[in-house]
């Protein structure tokens, strides 16, 4: 059977009744670990409504095939190294293959978002 990743995930969620527990189109703006689990600050996809949620467990599923979303944080523009994302394609300047350079070289440090 030849099935796309999206079809597989969709069928899995239906089979195990997970679809009502999955929210799509939200941006997680902040996560904080608490004594009882996690607190999340999210924005909804429609209108950017902000919500605070609590949960016992947190799974970070950024998506291997997703469009890169590199967060902005203080110092990112003055960082002397290379900032990249795991989904950068091979052959681009930020390719994952650039992480395989030889040890003890003079390349500056990198941040992978």
DAMO-V544586 format. One record per backbone hydrogen bond with DSSP energy under -0.5 kcal/mol. NH is the residue of the N-H (numbers start at 1). CO is the residue of the C=O. E is the energy in kcal/mol with one decimal. If there is no record, write none. Layout:
BEGIN
NH;CO;E
NH;CO;E
END
This chain:
BEGIN
3;1;-0.7
8;4;-2.3
9;5;-2.6
10;6;-2.5
11;7;-2.6
12;8;-2.5
13;9;-2.5
14;10;-2.0
15;11;-2.7
16;12;-2.0
17;14;-1.4
18;13;-3.0
19;13;-0.7
21;18;-2.2
22;19;-1.0
24;22;-0.5
27;43;-2.5
28;26;-0.5
29;27;-0.7
29;41;-3.0
30;41;-1.4
32;39;-2.3
34;37;-2.6
37;34;-0.9
38;55;-3.1
39;32;-2.6
40;53;-3.0
41;30;-2.6
42;40;-0.6
42;51;-2.6
43;27;-2.2
44;49;-2.4
47;45;-0.9
48;44;-0.9
49;46;-0.5
51;42;-2.7
53;40;-2.7
55;38;-2.3
60;58;-0.5
61;59;-0.8
62;60;-0.6
66;63;-1.4
71;69;-0.7
76;73;-2.1
78;75;-0.6
79;75;-1.0
82;109;-0.8
84;82;-0.5
84;111;-2.5
88;85;-2.2
92;89;-1.9
95;92;-1.7
96;88;-0.6
98;95;-1.8
99;96;-1.7
100;97;-1.5
101;98;-0.8
105;102;-0.7
111;82;-2.3
113;84;-2.7
113;111;-0.6
END
